[in-house]
Amino acid sequence: MLKLKSIDVAGLALNIALYVALGYIFYSLIPISYGGVRFWPPVIVPAVFAVVFGPFVGGIGAAVGIFLSDALFGNNLLLSLIAGVTSNFIAFFLIGYIAKKKIRWVTPVVAYGVATALFIWIGYSYTGLDFWAKTAFIGVAVASYIIFLVPVVLLRNSKWRSFEVGSIIGMLIGAAIIGVTVPLFIQYFVGGALFTLPIALSTFFFTFFTEIPFVLILGPPIIEAIYRAFPTLAKRKQSEPQ
């Protein structure tokens, strides 16, 4: 059973409030979207809270925050529940969960490499895609692995290694959920274009590449600043089981 302390509840409320407020401000100033997915720099908010207060505070705060944001902008709330809430909870829960672990850099590199190879084999051997669609499919899988590999290896001796690994894995999975669910929803519930692999891949790419830089670049300095300002939060994190 999930038990949150009073400080976690306060963190959860602040996470939701900041996510909604910054989301409204950013999208009002920069109303960029693609295929029903908004340009969304505020992802840095739940990513930070997931590390400082734990995976449930990050995941639940992101899920509730994105739903309230969609309601505020008058977006389809069923789509928000299917795509936004699900992807946000999973992505930021994983960021907070993995960031807590002291992982050896070799382990995620090998595990993700095996998963990528299996993914490519399944996509190439058991789908009825044409040559160019299969090529795009394989290209995305390989590109995702490279995106994952480079910062993990470069930061293999950094104290932020687990955070970077968790961020990439969480955001990849979250973007993949959106890449599949948003085009399918538009096809079946809105009467838009038929679901195709290029549409799914382009939605995935837009989501991942417009969000991950904010998490990877801004996350460490913001978290470090919070720990310096509130040493008790840093001590609390160190006392938690790994």
Buried (B, 14 or more C-beta within 10 A) or exposed (E): EEEBEEEBEEBBEBBBBBBBBBBBEBBEEEEEEBBBBBBBBBBBBBBBBBBBBBBBBBBBBBBBBBBBBBEEBEBBEEBBBBBBBBBBBBBBBBBBBBBBEEBEBEEBBEEBEEEBEEBBEEBBEEEEBEEEBBEBBBEBBEEBBEBBBEBBEEBEEBEBBBBBBBBBBBBBBBBBBBBBBBBBBBBEEEEBEEBEBEBBBBBBBBBBEBBBEBBBEBBBEBBEEBBEEEEEBBEBBEEEEE
